[in-house]
């Protein structure tokens, strides 16, 4: 599944305060977890040659594992 601005509304979050302040930083994309998971409890994310699992727990937490 590809995430695009057309599929999910995004909002800009402030750039990380620990980054170089001399250069402008692009805004961080923010996507609501309910929209990302689309009613499922688990989502698999491919990053390069690795696959990660994003799980929504019964305690309403998100866990990302390799």
N, C-alpha and C positions, 0 to 999 in steps of 0.2 A: 504494500500500500504506500503510495506516495502522498506526502502532505504538501499541499499547495495553498497559497493565499485564497484561491477560489473555493477550495473545499472547506477550510476552517478559518473562521475569523481570527485575526491575531491582534495583539496589542503590543506596544513597545514598552518594555520594562527598562529601568535605568541601567546603564552600563555598570559593570563591576567596579567598585571603588578602588580595588587594588591594581587596576590596569594603569598603563602609561597615560597620564593626563595631558601630555603634549600633543597627542594625536586624537582626532575625533573617532569615537567608536560607533559602529553601527548598532542600532537598537537590538536588544535581545528579543527573539520571538517568543510569544507566550500562547500556549494552546490549552484550553480547558481539558482536563483529564477525561471527563465524561464524553466529550466530543471525540477525543482521541481513541478511547476504548470502544466507543459505539455500542454500549450495553453489554460488552463482554467483560469477563473477569481477568483475561490475560491477552497480551499482545506480544507478538514476536517482532523484533527489530533487527534488521540486517545492517551491520556496520562493517564495511570492508568484507573480510572473509569470516567474520564472527557473527553469531546470532545471539541476541540477548532476549530475555523474557521480562516484560513489565507486567507485574501482577497487582491486582487490587485486592487487598486482604479483607477479611471479615471485620477487622478493626479499623477499616477505612484508611489504610495506609497504602502507599505504593512501594513496591520492592522491585528493583532492577537487578537481575542476576545474569551472569554469563553462561 
